Amino acid sequence: MDYKQRLLCILLCISFILTACDKSKEIGLRLLTEAEILIETSPDSALLLLDSVPYPKILDDEAYHNYILLKTRAKDKCYKSIVDDTLIYESKNYFLGKNDLRKQVLASLYSGRVQHENKLLKDAMISYLETEKRAEHLDEDAIKGLIQSLVGELYYHQEVFEESISRYKKATKYFNNAGEHRNEVLSLNMVGCSFFSKDEKDSANIYYNQALELAGIYNLPEDQVDIRINMANLLRRKGDFDTAKSDLRQAIPYVSDSAKYSIIYYNLATIFREQQNNDSTSYYANEALGFLNDNDEKNSALLSKIYSLLSVTEENRNNYKHALTEERNSSKYLRSYQLMNMDQAILDVQKKYNFELVQNANNKLVIQQQQNVVIILVLALGVIIAMFLYYRKSTINKKERLEGEQKIYQLKELARKYEDENTENKVTFRNVLLKQFDIMKKAALVDGYLRDDEKKQNEKLLRKFNEIVYGKEGLDWNLLYQSMNELHNKFFDHLRNAYPQLDESEFRICCLSYANFSNTEIGMIMKLSLNTIQTRKTIIRRKVGIKGYGNMNDYFNEKLGII
């Protein structure tokens, strides 16, 4: 394989690597675009697309941070844990330095959501309030509504109900303007819950009914179930047991989840217990149990409450043995619930630790991949440079060999002409110069070297030629000028007096040209290239006043008065 084929292979390898990287980036950018389109209407599909992005780290900075933001949003909308999505903090800082208000607001908002999920409530509140201020100039009511509802949620859990009511009311208006009707219903429901927690039952009832009406209009069955359960609890507190039971029974047709059935029947059992109706209490409590799996740890708290209710019912019947059994079951599930919470806390810590390990491993892998790419590129570049230098050296050697062969031919030709002219025993400036140049001896030495050097494929031919032809003492130009004067009516003296602006090399070229040496022969004698001789003659013509490409000899004969 010659150097050209090797160079082609290297270029193809580099092209393949760069194309692969560009292809991964292209796929990643396409998936990001599709995910951004789907994130509001189908966040689960958007999340699947984002999980398919190959090597997010190779994306440019803007695309990478957009990927982090979209993934955090998609996970949150799919009700998946975002506790470990702390990379959103870096994305927030990135977008704050860019001129994109919408992404600044979203990155700031979801930074608060991650802090909220990590129970960093003070930090979450600061993030939400900062986001609220930034969103003032953003014309997107859906995002503004989400900000208000999240701030309201924080206030609600801190039992600052006046603020939670205010925030949820603002959220309701924003969601209504944006056409986000489910979020509007949820916000109205939370206004009712806030009033209920303040023990303002009439106000709570007003907002529950508004939420229930909208849930019916917009066909939100699951939300109707939650609202009716809340209304039933409110009515039970007010002592309106019959209406409370009616609301719970009206919720049953809209239920699609077995756990929700159990909650409704448990609430019915609770109402009957307060009415001292032990049979109905026992019936509905057992109905509630029928919808739960005894091994379902997620519902252990509800199971504990149901068994506790059954225990009280059996105690009211003076059936103390059964009451003790039910109390033991209640205690068992209560312990299970407590252990589950402890395990969950440990699991959260372990998950966070594992996430950091995986993240570090991924970072190391990405760095290693980048290092490998850099190493490959450096090696490829090194090979390319080496091959370029080799090619350049080969080209120079080839050029020098050709130049050496041309010079040898020219030297031989000059020697042949000298030999032919010398047979006539004419004394000419040409013969005088070539004799002093020792043309015959030099031609013989070069010819002998060429025969020996053919075995070396003419390596260093030009260097050897220069050593032979120009290595010894040069021409005695003062002596040659005297010969020029003697043979050509003091041509040199006339030339020097008439054109003192010419330099030494230009005087020599004029003398050689006047003696009918060709440009090639002048270059051979003066160790100059043909192009240089031609350029110098052009300069001489300009200096002495020869127009165009007029004959130099005729011009000098006329101007210098030489016959």
C-alpha positions as CSV (number, residue, x, y, z in Angstrom):
1,M,0.0,0.0,0.0
2,D,1.6,3.3,-1.1
3,Y,1.4,6.5,0.9
4,K,-1.6,7.8,-1.1
5,Q,-3.6,4.7,-0.2
6,R,-2.6,5.0,3.5
7,L,-3.5,8.7,3.5
8,L,-6.9,7.8,2.0
9,C,-7.5,5.1,4.7
10,I,-6.6,7.5,7.5
11,L,-8.9,10.2,6.1
12,L,-11.7,7.6,5.8
13,C,-11.2,6.6,9.4
14,I,-11.4,10.2,10.6
15,S,-14.3,10.8,8.4
16,F,-16.1,7.8,9.9
17,I,-15.5,8.9,13.5
18,L,-16.6,12.4,12.8
19,T,-19.6,11.2,10.9
20,A,-20.6,8.8,13.7
21,C,-20.4,11.7,16.2
22,D,-22.4,14.0,13.9
23,K,-24.9,11.2,13.3
24,S,-25.4,10.7,17.1
25,K,-25.8,14.4,17.5
26,E,-28.3,14.6,14.6
27,I,-30.4,11.7,16.2
28,G,-30.2,13.4,19.6
29,L,-31.4,16.8,18.2
30,R,-34.3,15.1,16.3
31,L,-35.4,13.2,19.4
32,L,-35.3,16.4,21.5
33,T,-37.4,18.2,19.0
34,E,-40.0,15.5,18.9
35,A,-40.0,15.2,22.8
36,E,-40.5,19.0,23.1
37,I,-43.6,18.7,20.9
38,L,-45.1,15.8,22.9
39,I,-44.2,16.9,26.4
40,E,-47.5,18.7,27.2
41,T,-49.9,16.3,25.6
42,S,-48.1,13.0,26.0
43,P,-45.3,13.3,28.6
44,D,-44.8,9.5,28.8
45,S,-44.0,9.3,25.1
46,A,-41.7,12.3,25.4
47,L,-39.9,10.5,28.3
48,L,-39.4,7.4,26.1
49,L,-37.9,9.6,23.3
50,L,-35.6,11.3,25.8
51,D,-34.4,7.9,27.2
52,S,-33.5,7.0,23.6
53,V,-31.1,9.9,23.1
54,P,-27.7,8.4,22.5
55,Y,-24.8,9.9,24.5
56,P,-26.5,13.2,25.7
57,K,-23.1,14.4,26.8
58,I,-21.9,14.8,23.2
59,L,-24.6,17.3,22.4
60,D,-23.7,20.9,22.4
61,D,-24.2,22.9,25.6
62,E,-27.6,24.3,24.7
63,A,-29.0,21.0,23.5
64,Y,-27.6,19.1,26.5
65,H,-29.2,21.5,29.0
66,N,-32.4,21.5,27.1
67,Y,-32.3,17.6,27.3
68,I,-31.9,17.9,31.1
69,L,-34.8,20.3,31.4
70,L,-37.1,18.3,29.2
71,K,-36.4,15.0,31.0
72,T,-37.0,16.6,34.4
73,R,-40.3,18.0,33.2
74,A,-41.4,14.7,31.5
75,K,-40.6,12.7,34.7
76,D,-42.5,15.1,36.9
77,K,-45.5,15.1,34.6
78,C,-45.5,11.3,34.6
79,Y,-45.5,11.4,38.4
80,K,-42.0,9.8,38.6
81,S,-39.5,10.7,41.3
82,I,-37.3,13.6,40.4
83,V,-35.4,13.5,43.7
84,D,-32.1,12.7,41.9
85,D,-32.6,15.1,39.0
86,T,-30.2,17.7,40.5
87,L,-28.5,18.3,37.2
88,I,-31.4,20.7,36.6
89,Y,-29.6,23.2,38.9
90,E,-26.7,23.4,36.4
91,S,-29.2,23.8,33.5
92,K,-30.9,26.6,35.4
93,N,-27.6,28.5,35.7
94,Y,-26.9,27.8,32.0
95,F,-30.3,29.2,30.8
96,L,-30.1,32.2,33.2
97,G,-27.1,33.3,31.1
98,K,-29.0,33.0,27.8
99,N,-31.6,35.2,26.2
100,D,-34.5,32.7,26.4
101,L,-37.0,33.8,29.0
102,R,-39.3,30.8,28.7
103,K,-36.4,28.3,29.4
104,Q,-35.2,30.5,32.2
105,V,-38.6,30.3,33.8
106,L,-39.0,26.5,33.3
107,A,-35.5,25.7,34.5
108,S,-36.0,27.8,37.6
109,L,-39.4,26.3,38.2
110,Y,-38.2,22.7,38.0
111,S,-35.2,23.5,40.1
112,G,-37.7,24.4,42.8
113,R,-39.7,21.2,42.1
114,V,-36.5,19.1,42.7
115,Q,-35.8,21.0,45.9
116,H,-39.5,20.5,46.9
117,E,-39.2,16.7,46.3
118,N,-36.0,16.6,48.4
119,K,-37.9,18.3,51.3
120,L,-35.8,21.5,50.9
121,L,-38.9,23.6,51.4
122,K,-37.2,26.9,52.1
123,D,-35.0,26.6,49.0
124,A,-38.0,25.5,47.0
125,M,-40.0,28.5,48.1
126,I,-37.1,30.9,47.1
127,S,-36.9,29.2,43.7
128,Y,-40.7,29.5,43.1
129,L,-40.8,33.1,44.1
130,E,-37.8,33.9,41.9
131,T,-39.6,32.1,39.1
132,E,-42.8,34.0,39.7
133,K,-40.9,37.3,39.3
134,R,-39.3,36.2,36.0
135,A,-42.6,34.9,34.7
136,E,-44.2,38.3,34.9
137,H,-43.0,39.2,31.4
138,L,-43.8,35.7,30.0
139,D,-47.1,35.4,28.1
140,E,-47.9,31.8,29.1
141,D,-50.8,31.5,31.6
142,A,-50.3,27.7,32.0
143,I,-46.8,28.2,33.4
144,K,-47.9,31.0,35.6
145,G,-50.8,28.8,36.9
146,L,-48.3,26.0,37.7
147,I,-46.1,28.4,39.6
148,Q,-49.1,29.6,41.7
149,S,-50.3,26.1,42.5
150,L,-46.8,25.0,43.6
151,V,-46.4,28.0,45.9
152,G,-49.9,27.3,47.2
153,E,-49.0,23.6,47.8
154,L,-46.0,24.7,50.0
155,Y,-48.2,27.1,52.0
156,Y,-50.9,24.4,52.4
157,H,-48.5,21.9,53.9
158,Q,-47.0,24.5,56.1
159,E,-50.6,25.3,57.3
160,V,-50.5,28.9,56.1
161,F,-54.0,28.6,54.7
162,E,-54.7,32.2,53.9
163,E,-51.7,32.2,51.5
164,S,-52.5,28.8,50.0
165,I,-56.1,30.0,49.3
166,S,-54.8,33.2,47.6
167,R,-52.3,31.2,45.5
168,Y,-54.7,28.5,44.4
169,K,-57.3,31.1,43.4
170,K,-54.7,32.8,41.2
171,A,-53.7,29.4,39.8
172,T,-57.4,28.8,39.0
173,K,-57.7,32.0,36.9
174,Y,-54.4,31.3,35.0
175,F,-55.5,27.7,34.2
176,N,-58.9,28.9,33.0
177,N,-57.3,31.4,30.7
178,A,-54.9,28.7,29.4
179,G,-57.6,26.1,28.9
180,E,-55.9,23.8,31.4
181,H,-59.3,22.6,32.8
182,R,-58.0,19.6,34.8
183,N,-55.5,21.8,36.6
184,E,-58.3,24.4,37.1
185,V,-60.5,21.7,38.8
186,L,-57.6,20.6,41.0
187,S,-56.8,24.2,42.1
188,L,-60.5,24.7,43.0
189,N,-60.5,21.5,45.0
190,M,-57.4,22.7,46.9
191,V,-59.1,26.0,47.7
192,G,-61.9,23.9,49.2
193,C,-59.4,21.8,51.1
194,S,-57.7,25.0,52.5
195,F,-61.0,26.4,53.7
196,F,-61.9,23.0,55.1
197,S,-58.5,23.0,57.0
198,K,-59.4,26.4,58.4
199,D,-62.7,25.0,59.6
200,E,-64.6,27.3,57.3
201,K,-67.0,24.6,56.1
202,D,-69.4,26.8,54.1
203,S,-66.6,28.3,52.0
204,A,-65.1,24.9,51.5
205,N,-68.4,23.6,50.3
206,I,-68.7,26.4,47.7
207,Y,-65.4,25.6,46.1
208,Y,-65.9,21.8,46.3
209,N,-69.2,22.3,44.4
210,Q,-67.5,24.5,41.8
211,A,-64.8,21.9,41.3
212,L,-67.3,19.1,41.1
213,E,-69.4,21.0,38.5
214,L,-66.3,21.7,36.3
215,A,-65.1,18.1,36.6
216,G,-68.5,17.0,35.3
217,I,-68.5,19.5,32.4
218,Y,-65.0,18.5,31.3
219,N,-65.5,14.8,31.9
220,L,-62.9,14.2,34.6
221,P,-64.3,11.1,36.4
222,E,-61.2,10.5,38.7
223,D,-61.3,14.1,39.9
224,Q,-65.0,13.8,40.6
225,V,-64.2,10.8,42.9
226,D,-61.6,12.8,44.9
227,I,-63.9,15.9,45.2
228,R,-66.9,13.8,46.4
229,I,-64.7,12.1,49.0
230,N,-63.5,15.5,50.2
231,M,-67.2,16.8,50.3
232,A,-68.3,13.7,52.2
233,N,-65.6,14.4,54.9
234,L,-66.8,18.0,55.1
235,L,-70.4,16.9,55.5
236,R,-69.5,14.3,58.0
237,R,-67.8,17.0,60.1
238,K,-70.9,19.1,59.8
239,G,-73.0,16.1,61.0
240,D,-74.9,15.8,57.7
241,F,-74.3,12.0,57.5
242,D,-77.0,11.2,54.9
243,T,-75.7,13.7,52.4
244,A,-72.2,12.5,53.0
245,K,-73.1,8.9,52.4
246,S,-75.0,10.0,49.2
247,D,-71.9,11.8,47.9
248,L,-69.7,8.7,48.5
249,R,-72.2,6.4,46.8
250,Q,-72.4,8.8,43.8
251,A,-68.6,8.6,43.5
252,I,-68.6,4.8,43.1
253,P,-69.6,4.7,39.3
254,Y,-66.6,6.9,38.5
255,V,-64.0,4.8,40.3
256,S,-61.5,2.8,38.2
257,D,-59.0,1.9,40.9
258,S,-59.5,-0.7,43.6
259,A,-57.8,1.3,46.2
260,K,-60.3,4.2,45.6
261,Y,-63.1,1.7,46.2
262,S,-61.6,0.8,49.5
263,I,-61.3,4.4,50.5
264,I,-64.9,5.1,49.7
265,Y,-66.1,2.1,51.6
266,Y,-63.9,2.9,54.6
267,N,-65.4,6.4,54.6
268,L,-68.9,4.9,54.6
269,A,-67.9,2.6,57.5
270,T,-66.5,5.6,59.4
271,I,-69.9,7.5,59.0
272,F,-71.8,4.4,60.2
273,R,-69.6,4.1,63.2
274,E,-70.3,7.7,64.2
275,Q,-74.0,6.8,63.9
276,Q,-73.4,3.9,66.2
277,N,-74.5,1.4,63.5
278,N,-72.2,-1.5,64.2
279,D,-73.6,-3.8,61.5
280,S,-73.2,-1.4,58.7
281,T,-69.8,-0.3,60.0
282,S,-68.7,-3.9,60.0
283,Y,-70.2,-4.6,56.5
284,Y,-68.6,-1.6,54.8
285,A,-65.2,-2.1,56.6
286,N,-65.1,-5.7,55.3
287,E,-66.1,-4.5,51.8
288,A,-63.2,-2.1,52.0
289,L,-60.9,-5.0,52.9
290,G,-62.2,-6.9,49.9
291,F,-60.7,-4.4,47.5
292,L,-57.2,-4.6,49.1
293,N,-54.5,-7.2,49.0
294,D,-53.2,-8.2,52.5
295,N,-49.6,-8.2,51.1
296,D,-49.9,-4.7,49.5
297,E,-47.5,-2.6,51.5
298,K,-48.5,0.5,49.7
299,N,-51.9,0.4,51.4
300,S,-50.7,-0.7,54.8
301,A,-51.8,2.6,56.4
302,L,-55.3,2.2,55.1
303,L,-55.4,-1.5,56.1
304,S,-54.3,-0.4,59.6
305,K,-57.2,2.1,59.8
306,I,-59.8,-0.4,58.6
307,Y,-58.7,-3.1,61.1
308,S,-58.7,-0.5,63.8
309,L,-62.3,0.4,62.9
310,L,-63.3,-3.3,62.9
311,S,-61.7,-3.6,66.3
312,V,-63.7,-0.7,67.8
313,T,-66.9,-2.2,66.2
314,E,-66.3,-5.6,67.8
315,E,-65.5,-4.0,71.1
316,N,-68.9,-2.1,70.9
317,R,-70.5,-5.6,70.5
318,N,-68.7,-6.8,73.5
319,N,-66.8,-9.3,71.3
320,Y,-63.5,-8.6,72.9
321,K,-61.7,-11.6,71.5
322,H,-62.4,-10.6,67.9
323,A,-61.7,-7.0,68.9
324,L,-58.2,-8.0,70.1
325,T,-57.6,-10.0,66.9
326,E,-58.5,-7.0,64.7
327,E,-56.4,-4.7,66.9
328,R,-53.4,-7.0,66.4
329,N,-54.0,-6.8,62.6
330,S,-54.2,-3.1,62.8
331,S,-50.9,-2.9,64.8
332,K,-49.3,-5.3,62.3
333,Y,-50.1,-3.1,59.3
334,L,-49.2,0.0,61.3
335,R,-45.7,-1.5,61.9
336,S,-45.5,-2.4,58.3
337,Y,-46.3,1.1,57.3
338,Q,-43.7,2.5,59.7
339,L,-41.1,0.1,58.4
340,M,-42.0,0.9,54.9
341,N,-41.4,4.6,55.5
342,M,-38.1,3.8,57.2
343,D,-37.1,1.5,54.3
344,Q,-38.2,4.1,51.8
345,A,-36.0,6.7,53.6
346,I,-33.1,4.3,53.4
347,L,-34.0,3.5,49.8
348,D,-34.0,7.1,48.9
349,V,-30.6,7.6,50.4
350,Q,-29.3,4.4,48.7
351,K,-30.9,5.4,45.4
352,K,-29.4,8.9,45.6
353,Y,-26.0,7.3,46.3
354,N,-26.4,4.8,43.5
355,F,-27.5,7.6,41.2
356,E,-24.3,9.5,42.0
357,L,-22.2,6.3,41.4
358,V,-23.9,5.7,38.1
359,Q,-23.6,9.4,37.2
360,N,-19.9,9.4,38.1
361,A,-19.4,6.1,36.1
362,N,-21.3,7.7,33.1
363,N,-19.2,10.8,33.4
364,K,-16.0,8.7,33.5
365,L,-17.2,6.7,30.5
366,V,-18.0,9.9,28.5
367,I,-14.6,11.4,29.5
368,Q,-12.9,8.1,28.5
369,Q,-14.8,8.1,25.2
370,Q,-13.8,11.7,24.5
371,Q,-10.2,10.9,25.4
372,N,-10.2,7.9,23.0
373,V,-11.6,10.1,20.3
374,V,-9.0,12.7,21.0
375,I,-6.2,10.1,21.0
376,I,-7.4,8.6,17.7
377,L,-7.6,12.1,16.2
378,V,-4.2,13.0,17.5
379,L,-2.7,9.7,16.2
380,A,-4.5,10.2,12.9
381,L,-3.2,13.7,12.7
382,G,0.3,12.5,13.5
383,V,0.1,9.9,10.7
384,I,-1.2,12.5,8.3
385,I,1.6,14.9,9.2
386,A,4.2,12.2,8.9
387,M,2.8,11.1,5.5
388,F,2.6,14.7,4.4
389,L,6.2,15.2,5.4
390,Y,7.2,12.0,3.6
391,Y,5.2,13.1,0.5
392,R,6.8,16.5,0.7
393,K,10.3,15.1,1.0
394,S,9.6,12.6,-1.8
395,T,8.3,15.5,-4.0
396,I,11.3,17.6,-3.2
397,N,13.7,14.7,-3.9
398,K,11.9,14.0,-7.2
399,K,12.1,17.7,-8.1
400,E,15.8,17.8,-7.2
401,R,16.5,14.7,-9.3
402,L,14.7,16.1,-12.3
403,E,16.5,19.4,-11.8
404,G,19.8,17.6,-11.5
405,E,19.2,15.6,-14.6
406,Q,18.3,18.7,-16.6
407,K,21.4,20.5,-15.3
408,I,23.6,17.6,-16.3
409,Y,22.1,17.6,-19.8
410,Q,22.6,21.4,-20.1
411,L,26.2,21.1,-18.8
412,K,26.9,18.4,-21.4
413,E,25.3,20.4,-24.1
414,L,27.3,23.5,-23.2
415,A,30.5,21.4,-23.2
416,R,29.6,20.0,-26.6
417,K,29.1,23.4,-28.1
418,Y,32.3,24.6,-26.5
419,E,34.2,21.7,-28.0
420,D,32.7,22.4,-31.5
421,E,33.5,26.1,-31.4
422,N,37.0,25.5,-30.0
423,T,38.0,23.4,-33.0
424,E,38.0,26.5,-35.1
425,N,40.5,28.2,-32.8
426,K,38.4,31.3,-32.6
427,V,39.1,33.6,-29.6
428,T,35.7,34.7,-28.4
429,F,34.4,35.8,-25.0
430,R,32.2,32.7,-24.9
431,N,35.2,30.4,-25.3
432,V,37.3,32.4,-22.8
433,L,34.6,32.2,-20.2
434,L,33.9,28.5,-20.7
435,K,37.5,27.7,-20.6
436,Q,37.8,29.5,-17.3
437,F,34.6,27.8,-16.2
438,D,36.5,24.5,-16.9
439,I,33.5,23.2,-18.7
440,M,35.0,20.1,-20.1
441,K,36.4,18.8,-16.9
442,K,33.3,19.5,-15.0
443,A,31.2,17.7,-17.6
444,A,33.5,14.7,-17.4
445,L,33.3,14.5,-13.6
446,V,29.5,14.8,-13.6
447,D,29.2,12.1,-16.3
448,G,31.4,9.8,-14.3
449,Y,29.5,10.4,-11.1
450,L,26.2,9.8,-12.9
451,R,27.4,6.3,-14.0
452,D,28.4,5.4,-10.5
453,D,25.3,7.0,-9.0
454,E,22.9,5.1,-11.2
455,K,23.1,2.3,-8.7
456,K,21.7,4.7,-6.0
457,Q,18.8,5.8,-8.2
458,N,20.2,9.3,-8.5
459,E,19.8,10.1,-4.8
460,K,21.4,13.5,-3.9
461,L,22.2,14.1,-7.6
462,L,21.6,17.8,-7.5
463,R,23.7,18.3,-4.4
464,K,26.6,16.3,-6.1
465,F,26.2,18.3,-9.3
466,N,26.5,21.6,-7.4
467,E,29.6,20.3,-5.5
468,I,31.3,19.5,-8.8
469,V,30.3,22.5,-10.9
470,Y,30.3,25.3,-8.2
471,G,32.3,23.8,-5.4
472,K,35.7,25.1,-6.4
473,E,36.8,28.7,-6.9
474,G,34.4,30.7,-9.0
475,L,34.9,32.7,-12.1
476,D,37.3,35.7,-12.1
477,W,34.9,38.3,-13.4
478,N,37.5,41.1,-13.4
479,L,39.5,39.1,-15.8
480,L,36.4,38.3,-17.8
481,Y,35.5,42.0,-18.0
482,Q,38.9,42.7,-19.4
483,S,38.4,40.1,-22.1
484,M,34.9,41.5,-22.8
485,N,36.5,45.0,-23.3
486,E,39.2,43.6,-25.6
487,L,36.9,41.5,-27.7
488,H,33.9,43.8,-27.9
489,N,35.2,47.4,-28.2
490,K,35.2,48.1,-24.4
491,F,31.6,47.0,-24.1
492,F,31.8,46.5,-20.3
493,D,33.4,50.0,-19.7
494,H,30.8,51.7,-21.8
495,L,28.0,49.7,-20.1
496,R,29.2,50.5,-16.6
497,N,29.6,54.3,-17.4
498,A,26.2,54.5,-19.1
499,Y,24.2,52.6,-16.6
500,P,25.7,52.8,-13.1
501,Q,22.3,51.9,-11.6
502,L,22.9,48.3,-12.5
503,D,24.1,45.9,-9.8
504,E,27.0,43.4,-10.2
505,S,24.8,40.4,-11.2
506,E,22.9,42.6,-13.7
507,F,26.3,43.6,-15.3
508,R,27.2,40.0,-15.6
509,I,23.9,39.0,-17.2
510,C,24.3,41.9,-19.7
511,C,27.8,40.7,-20.7
512,L,26.7,37.1,-21.0
513,S,23.7,38.0,-23.1
514,Y,25.9,40.3,-25.3
515,A,28.2,37.2,-25.8
516,N,25.1,35.3,-27.1
517,F,24.7,33.0,-24.1
518,S,21.1,31.7,-23.8
519,N,19.1,32.2,-20.7
520,T,19.6,28.5,-19.8
521,E,23.4,28.8,-20.2
522,I,23.4,32.1,-18.2
523,G,21.6,30.3,-15.4
524,M,24.0,27.4,-15.5
525,I,27.1,29.7,-15.3
526,M,25.6,32.0,-12.6
527,K,23.9,29.2,-10.6
528,L,20.5,30.8,-11.0
529,S,17.2,29.3,-12.2
530,L,15.8,30.1,-15.6
531,N,12.9,32.0,-14.1
532,T,15.3,34.2,-12.1
533,I,17.3,35.0,-15.2
534,Q,14.2,36.0,-17.1
535,T,13.0,38.2,-14.2
536,R,16.4,39.8,-13.9
537,K,16.4,40.6,-17.6
538,T,13.0,42.3,-17.3
539,I,14.4,44.5,-14.5
540,I,17.4,45.3,-16.6
541,R,15.2,46.4,-19.5
542,R,13.2,48.7,-17.2
543,K,16.4,50.2,-15.7
544,V,18.2,50.9,-19.1
545,G,15.0,52.0,-20.9
546,I,14.4,49.1,-23.3
547,K,10.7,49.1,-24.3
548,G,8.7,45.8,-24.3
549,Y,10.8,42.9,-25.3
550,G,13.3,44.6,-27.6
551,N,16.6,43.0,-28.4
552,M,19.1,43.9,-25.7
553,N,22.2,43.5,-28.0
554,D,20.8,45.8,-30.7
555,Y,19.8,48.4,-28.0
556,F,23.2,48.4,-26.4
557,N,25.0,48.7,-29.8
558,E,22.9,51.7,-30.6
559,K,23.0,53.4,-27.2
560,L,26.7,52.7,-26.5
561,G,27.9,53.4,-30.0
562,I,29.5,50.0,-30.5
563,I,30.0,48.8,-34.1
